[in-house]
């Protein structure tokens, strides 16, 4: 079952269970995917593939994480709780987050394959590393791992 079908099915279940928070999060996720599919270049190409749909949800999850940080800093515990619940719903549709060891292993492998030798080769390493870790690691974490590996 693809991601869109899972979202549709889970929305129906949340509606039957009268789970408004889960239903709202799923509806926002479906709306984000629909918006992405309606972009001019995407619509002409036949829509989004599964990886692109996951990327849309990963972007939403990142936005929730940023909101949580902002609301926490502002002392808005009520909004933090809501964002955390919605983030938890989104994370059920995302692949498991890569841990630091896995990110470091991918970065080392890419460095060896492209022959990177110092910080000036960061661009050569970032693109292939992000392609391998797409949807499973935040770009900032990958960037930090690349910087550590190329500096030492």
Beta strands, then each sheet from edge to edge (+ up, - down):
end
